[in-house]
């Protein structure tokens, strides 16, 4: 595979974000600082609308579909209120992150800072932490790797669950969607075999080392995911039972399950600085952030609440698994799965571009491509095998056996 990547120039992730180097010349003039800062976006940068779209895409994934179950665990009133509070806290933390990056960028005369550099330079301003500042950068990079690979693990579960249900319900699927009856599953193969079937396609996807080649597929993925969400909302709004008799506050022992799912849904923190750094007018990012995260929070609250009201105690780990047995909603599952499939490459990109350059710089140039591809294959297998190990325990549990016909969901596997 041809690539324009030069490993000797450092990590691609850093270069794409125009990461500063230690050799950058300090800028002492305030006006020059501002010009240098604005230069990164410039006329070729993203507009406010484009940044808003990317911000929405970064926060809308599999976590959104699991929020109805999260609301069930917290309660019909406590769940939405908790999501609202978490949304406010998330936006506040994102805004603090951007302001800190601005302050340190202006102080150091650098165009912008990555996450690790923001922590490193921030710790250098504290006398007793200055000697450990490089560890701050390493810890942040480690957390980014763990977080992003964790998302990839969940994507494997989501893809296998939804494809499994569509295949096993194919014989009973009809054209009649005027029913609230979920597809009747005819057990065949367990989810682990579907993961193994999907594995080669994921590997081929991550072999695309330049994300610009994925741009057309990402655009299509955004369209199909939007269409899928519209159809999910339509079904829920047209099948709300009357009266609604659901607990307003859930059990305290179930609240940690709500919290874990909700935290996972707010997964867009990783895109904040890269998006802000690429704006034509980055000083307007705060407005874009408030607007975008306001939309995301309202989307989370509405789908979580409406989904729980519609399906009640029968809600599953992903609301797509509750959709009726008709071809329109089976296609919805496949369309959303395609969007998640493409999103896997975007989430995978961050840990890959942190780890791969560290490895290839230690080998002979003629082995760089082989080492690059080998690491990508290994990471993908790791994200698949991690869920494989967990699912192997789940399938030995009598209440979650394949013969029971109950689909294994991301919440069933402890995600």
C-alpha positions as CSV (number, residue, x, y, z in Angstrom):
1,X,0.0,0.0,0.0
2,X,1.4,3.4,-1.0
3,X,1.4,6.1,1.7
4,X,2.6,9.6,2.0
5,X,3.7,8.9,5.6
6,X,7.3,9.6,6.5
7,X,8.0,8.1,9.9
8,X,11.1,10.1,10.3
9,X,9.0,13.2,10.5
10,X,7.2,11.9,13.6
11,X,3.7,10.7,14.4
12,X,1.1,11.4,11.7
13,X,-1.4,12.3,14.3
14,X,0.8,15.0,15.6
15,X,1.6,16.3,12.1
16,X,-2.0,16.4,11.1
17,X,-2.7,18.6,14.1
18,X,0.4,20.7,13.2
19,X,1.9,19.8,16.6
20,X,4.7,22.1,17.6
21,X,8.2,20.9,18.2
22,X,10.8,21.9,20.7
23,X,12.7,23.8,17.9
24,X,9.8,26.2,17.3
25,X,11.1,29.7,17.6
26,X,9.5,31.6,20.6
27,X,7.2,34.4,19.6
28,X,7.4,37.4,22.0
29,X,5.2,39.9,20.2
30,X,1.5,39.7,21.2
31,X,0.3,40.5,17.8
32,X,2.6,38.0,16.3
33,X,1.4,35.4,18.8
34,X,-2.1,36.0,17.7
35,X,-1.2,35.8,14.0
36,X,0.7,32.6,14.5
37,X,-2.2,31.1,16.5
38,X,-4.7,32.0,13.8
39,X,-2.4,30.8,11.0
40,X,-3.1,27.1,11.8
41,X,-6.8,27.5,10.8
42,X,-6.6,30.3,8.4
43,X,-8.6,30.5,5.2
44,X,-8.0,26.8,4.6
45,X,-9.3,25.8,8.0
46,X,-12.8,24.5,8.9
47,X,-15.7,26.9,9.1
48,X,-17.9,27.1,12.2
49,X,-20.6,25.0,10.5
50,X,-18.1,22.3,9.5
51,X,-16.6,22.3,13.0
52,X,-20.1,21.9,14.4
53,X,-20.9,18.9,12.2
54,X,-17.6,17.2,13.2
55,X,-18.4,17.9,16.9
56,X,-21.8,16.3,16.5
57,X,-20.3,13.3,14.7
58,X,-17.7,12.9,17.4
59,X,-20.4,12.7,20.1
60,X,-23.0,10.5,18.4
61,X,-22.1,6.8,18.3
62,X,-23.1,3.6,20.0
63,X,-23.3,5.3,23.4
64,X,-26.4,7.2,22.3
65,X,-28.3,3.9,21.5
66,X,-27.6,2.6,25.0
67,X,-29.0,5.6,26.9
68,X,-32.6,4.2,27.1
69,X,-31.3,1.4,29.2
70,X,-29.2,3.9,31.2
71,X,-32.4,5.9,32.0
72,X,-34.1,2.6,33.1
73,X,-31.3,2.1,35.6
74,X,-31.6,5.7,36.9
75,X,-35.3,6.2,36.7
76,X,-37.7,8.2,34.4
77,X,-37.0,11.4,36.3
78,X,-33.6,10.9,37.8
79,X,-32.1,9.7,34.5
80,X,-32.9,12.8,32.3
81,X,-31.9,15.1,35.2
82,X,-28.6,13.3,35.6
83,X,-27.9,13.5,31.9
84,X,-28.6,17.2,31.9
85,X,-26.2,17.8,34.8
86,X,-23.5,15.6,33.2
87,X,-23.9,17.6,30.0
88,X,-23.3,20.8,31.8
89,X,-20.2,19.4,33.5
90,X,-18.9,18.0,30.2
91,X,-19.2,21.3,28.4
92,X,-17.6,23.1,31.3
93,X,-14.6,20.8,31.3
94,X,-14.2,21.0,27.5
95,X,-14.3,24.8,27.7
96,X,-11.7,24.8,30.5
97,X,-9.5,22.5,28.3
98,X,-9.7,24.9,25.4
99,X,-9.0,28.0,27.5
100,X,-5.9,26.3,29.1
101,X,-4.6,25.4,25.6
102,X,-5.1,29.0,24.5
103,X,-3.3,30.4,27.5
104,X,-0.3,28.1,27.2
105,X,-0.2,28.6,23.4
106,X,0.0,32.4,23.8
107,X,2.5,32.1,26.7
108,X,4.8,29.8,24.8
109,X,4.3,31.4,21.4
110,X,3.2,28.1,19.8
111,X,0.5,27.7,17.2
112,X,-1.4,25.2,19.5
113,X,-0.9,22.3,21.8
114,X,-2.0,18.7,21.8
115,X,-3.5,17.0,24.8
116,X,-0.3,15.6,26.1
117,X,1.6,18.9,25.5
118,X,-1.1,20.9,27.3
119,X,-0.6,18.7,30.4
120,X,3.2,18.7,30.1
121,X,3.5,22.5,29.8
122,X,0.8,23.0,32.4
123,X,2.7,20.9,34.9
124,X,5.9,22.9,34.1
125,X,4.2,26.0,35.6
126,X,3.9,24.2,39.0
127,X,7.3,24.1,40.7
128,X,6.9,20.7,42.5
129,X,5.5,19.1,39.3
130,X,8.0,20.5,36.9
131,X,10.4,17.5,37.1
132,X,7.5,15.1,36.3
133,X,5.9,17.1,33.5
134,X,7.0,14.5,30.8
135,X,5.1,11.8,32.8
136,X,2.0,13.9,32.5
137,X,2.2,13.8,28.7
138,X,2.8,10.0,28.8
139,X,-0.1,9.4,31.2
140,X,-2.5,11.4,29.0
141,X,-1.4,9.5,25.9
142,X,-1.9,6.2,27.7
143,X,-5.4,7.2,28.7
144,X,-6.1,8.2,25.1
145,X,-5.0,4.8,23.9
146,X,-7.0,3.0,26.5
147,X,-10.1,5.1,25.9
148,X,-10.0,4.9,22.1
149,X,-9.3,1.1,22.0
150,X,-12.2,0.7,24.5
151,X,-14.5,2.4,22.0
152,X,-13.3,0.0,19.3
153,X,-14.1,-3.0,21.6
154,X,-17.6,-1.7,22.0
155,X,-18.0,-1.3,18.2
156,X,-17.1,-4.9,17.7
157,X,-19.9,-5.9,20.1
158,X,-22.4,-3.5,18.5
159,X,-21.7,-4.7,15.0
160,X,-21.9,-8.4,15.9
161,X,-25.1,-8.0,17.9
162,X,-27.0,-6.2,15.3
163,X,-25.8,-8.3,12.3
164,X,-26.6,-11.4,14.3
165,X,-30.1,-10.3,15.0
166,X,-30.8,-9.3,11.4
167,X,-29.5,-12.6,10.1
168,X,-31.3,-14.7,12.7
169,X,-34.6,-12.9,12.3
170,X,-34.5,-12.9,8.4
171,X,-36.9,-15.8,8.0
172,X,-39.6,-14.0,10.1
173,X,-39.1,-10.5,8.8
174,X,-42.1,-8.9,7.1
175,X,-43.0,-5.7,5.5
176,X,-45.5,-4.8,8.3
177,X,-43.9,-2.3,10.7
178,X,-47.2,-1.4,12.5
179,X,-46.3,-3.5,15.5
180,X,-44.3,-3.1,18.7
181,X,-43.2,-6.7,18.6
182,X,-39.5,-7.3,18.6
183,X,-38.0,-9.7,16.2
184,X,-38.2,-13.4,17.3
185,X,-34.7,-14.7,17.2
186,X,-33.9,-18.2,15.9
187,X,-30.6,-19.1,17.5
188,X,-27.8,-20.1,15.2
189,X,-24.3,-19.0,15.9
190,X,-23.1,-17.0,18.9
191,X,-21.8,-13.5,18.7
192,X,-18.2,-14.5,18.8
193,X,-18.4,-16.1,15.4
194,X,-19.9,-12.9,14.0
195,X,-17.0,-11.0,15.5
196,X,-14.6,-13.3,13.7
197,X,-16.5,-12.8,10.4
198,X,-16.3,-9.0,10.8
199,X,-12.6,-9.0,11.8
200,X,-11.1,-9.2,8.3
201,X,-13.2,-6.2,7.1
202,X,-12.1,-4.2,10.1
203,X,-8.5,-5.0,9.4
204,X,-8.8,-3.9,5.8
205,X,-10.5,-0.7,7.0
206,X,-7.6,0.3,9.3
207,X,-5.0,-0.4,6.6
208,X,-6.2,3.0,5.3
209,X,-3.5,5.1,6.9
210,X,-4.5,8.5,5.5
211,X,-8.0,9.5,6.7
212,X,-8.6,11.7,3.7
213,X,-9.4,8.5,1.7
214,X,-12.1,7.7,4.2
215,X,-13.8,11.1,3.9
216,X,-16.4,10.1,1.3
217,X,-17.3,7.0,3.3
218,X,-17.5,9.1,6.5
219,X,-19.9,11.5,4.7
220,X,-22.1,8.6,3.7
221,X,-21.9,7.2,7.2
222,X,-23.2,10.5,8.6
223,X,-26.1,10.5,6.3
224,X,-27.2,6.9,7.0
225,X,-26.8,7.4,10.8
226,X,-28.9,10.5,10.6
227,X,-31.6,8.7,8.7
228,X,-31.5,5.8,11.1
229,X,-31.9,8.1,14.1
230,X,-34.9,9.8,12.4
231,X,-36.6,6.4,11.9
232,X,-35.9,5.3,15.5
233,X,-37.4,8.5,16.8
234,X,-40.4,8.0,14.5
235,X,-41.1,4.5,15.8
236,X,-40.7,5.5,19.5
237,X,-42.9,8.6,19.2
238,X,-45.7,6.7,17.4
239,X,-45.6,3.8,19.9
240,X,-45.6,5.5,23.3
241,X,-47.9,3.6,25.6
242,X,-50.6,5.3,27.6
243,X,-50.6,5.5,30.6
244,X,-46.9,5.5,31.4
245,X,-46.2,3.6,34.6
246,X,-42.5,3.5,35.1
247,X,-40.4,4.2,38.3
248,X,-39.4,7.8,38.6
249,X,-36.2,6.9,40.5
250,X,-34.3,3.7,40.0
251,X,-32.6,1.6,42.6
252,X,-29.4,3.0,44.1
253,X,-27.5,-0.2,43.2
254,X,-28.3,0.3,39.5
255,X,-27.2,3.9,39.3
256,X,-23.5,3.1,38.7
257,X,-24.7,1.2,35.5
258,X,-26.4,4.4,34.4
259,X,-23.3,6.5,35.2
260,X,-21.0,4.2,33.2
261,X,-23.2,4.2,30.1
262,X,-23.8,8.0,30.3
263,X,-20.1,8.7,30.6
264,X,-19.4,6.4,27.7
265,X,-21.9,8.4,25.6
266,X,-20.1,11.7,26.2
267,X,-17.2,10.4,24.1
268,X,-16.4,13.6,22.2
269,X,-13.8,15.0,24.5
270,X,-11.0,13.5,22.3
271,X,-12.0,15.7,19.3
272,X,-12.2,19.1,21.0
273,X,-8.7,20.3,20.6
274,X,-8.1,19.0,17.1
275,X,-11.3,20.6,15.9
276,X,-10.6,23.9,17.6
277,X,-7.0,23.9,16.2
278,X,-8.3,23.5,12.6
279,X,-10.9,26.3,12.7
280,X,-10.6,29.3,10.5
281,X,-11.5,31.5,13.5
282,X,-10.6,29.4,16.6
283,X,-11.7,32.2,18.9
284,X,-15.3,31.4,18.0
285,X,-15.0,27.8,19.1
286,X,-16.6,28.4,22.4
287,X,-19.9,29.3,20.7
288,X,-19.7,26.2,18.5
289,X,-18.9,24.1,21.6
290,X,-21.9,25.4,23.5
291,X,-24.3,25.0,20.5
292,X,-23.0,21.6,19.6
293,X,-23.0,20.1,23.0
294,X,-26.4,21.6,23.8
295,X,-27.8,19.7,20.8
296,X,-26.0,16.5,21.8
297,X,-27.2,16.8,25.4
298,X,-30.8,17.3,24.3
299,X,-30.5,14.4,21.9
300,X,-29.2,12.2,24.7
301,X,-32.0,13.2,27.0
302,X,-34.8,12.9,24.5
303,X,-33.8,9.5,23.0
304,X,-33.0,8.0,26.4
305,X,-36.3,9.1,27.9
306,X,-38.5,8.3,24.8
307,X,-36.8,5.0,24.3
308,X,-37.3,3.9,27.9
309,X,-41.0,5.1,27.8
310,X,-41.6,3.1,24.6
311,X,-40.1,-0.2,25.6
312,X,-40.2,0.0,29.4
313,X,-38.6,-2.8,31.3
314,X,-38.0,-4.7,28.0
315,X,-35.4,-2.2,26.8
316,X,-32.1,-3.8,25.8
317,X,-28.5,-2.7,25.7
318,X,-29.0,-1.0,22.3
319,X,-32.3,0.4,21.3
320,X,-31.8,-1.1,17.8
321,X,-32.3,-4.5,19.3
322,X,-35.8,-3.6,20.3
323,X,-37.0,-2.5,16.9
324,X,-39.8,-4.6,15.3
325,X,-39.4,-7.4,12.9
326,X,-39.9,-5.6,9.6
327,X,-37.4,-4.9,6.8
328,X,-37.4,-1.1,7.3
329,X,-36.1,-1.3,10.8
330,X,-33.9,-4.2,10.0
331,X,-32.3,-2.0,7.4
332,X,-32.0,0.7,10.1
333,X,-29.8,-1.6,12.1
334,X,-27.6,-2.3,9.1
335,X,-27.3,1.3,8.1
336,X,-26.3,2.4,11.6
337,X,-23.9,-0.5,11.8
338,X,-22.3,0.7,8.6
339,X,-21.8,4.2,10.2
340,X,-20.2,2.6,13.3
341,X,-18.0,0.4,11.0
342,X,-16.6,3.6,9.4
343,X,-16.3,5.3,12.8
344,X,-14.1,2.4,14.0
345,X,-11.3,3.7,11.8
346,X,-11.6,7.2,13.2
347,X,-11.5,6.0,16.8
348,X,-8.6,3.6,15.9
349,X,-6.6,6.4,14.3
350,X,-5.6,8.0,17.6
351,X,-4.0,5.1,19.4
352,X,-2.4,3.8,16.1
353,X,-0.7,7.1,15.5
354,X,0.6,7.3,19.0
355,X,2.0,3.7,19.1
356,X,3.1,3.0,15.5
357,X,5.8,5.8,15.1
358,X,7.4,4.7,18.4
359,X,7.9,1.2,16.9
360,X,8.8,2.0,13.3
361,X,11.6,4.5,14.3
362,X,13.4,1.5,15.9
363,X,13.5,-0.7,12.8
364,X,15.3,-0.6,9.5
365,X,13.4,1.6,6.9
366,X,12.7,-1.4,4.7
367,X,10.7,-3.0,7.5
368,X,8.7,0.1,8.4
369,X,5.6,-0.8,6.3
370,X,5.5,-4.4,7.6
371,X,5.8,-3.2,11.2
372,X,3.1,-0.6,10.6
373,X,0.6,-3.0,9.2
374,X,1.5,-5.7,11.8
375,X,0.8,-3.3,14.7
376,X,-2.5,-2.3,13.1
377,X,-3.5,-6.0,12.7
378,X,-2.4,-6.7,16.3
379,X,-4.4,-3.8,17.7
380,X,-7.6,-4.8,15.9
381,X,-7.2,-8.4,17.0
382,X,-6.7,-7.1,20.6
383,X,-10.0,-5.1,20.4
384,X,-11.8,-8.2,19.1
385,X,-10.1,-10.7,21.5
386,X,-10.8,-8.5,24.5
387,X,-14.5,-8.8,23.9
388,X,-14.1,-12.4,22.9
389,X,-12.7,-13.2,26.3
390,X,-15.5,-11.5,28.1
391,X,-18.2,-13.0,25.9
392,X,-16.8,-16.5,26.5
393,X,-17.6,-16.0,30.2
394,X,-21.1,-14.7,29.4
395,X,-21.9,-17.6,27.2
396,X,-21.1,-20.0,30.0
397,X,-23.8,-18.3,32.2
398,X,-27.1,-20.2,32.0
399,X,-29.2,-17.1,31.8
400,X,-27.2,-15.8,28.9
401,X,-26.7,-18.9,26.9
402,X,-27.2,-19.0,23.2
403,X,-30.1,-21.4,23.4
404,X,-32.0,-18.9,25.5
405,X,-32.5,-16.8,22.4
406,X,-31.7,-13.6,24.3
407,X,-29.4,-11.3,22.2
408,X,-26.1,-10.5,23.9
409,X,-25.8,-6.7,24.2
410,X,-23.0,-4.3,25.1
411,X,-24.6,-3.9,28.5
412,X,-24.8,-7.6,29.0
413,X,-21.1,-7.9,28.5
414,X,-20.3,-5.2,31.1
415,X,-19.5,-2.3,28.7
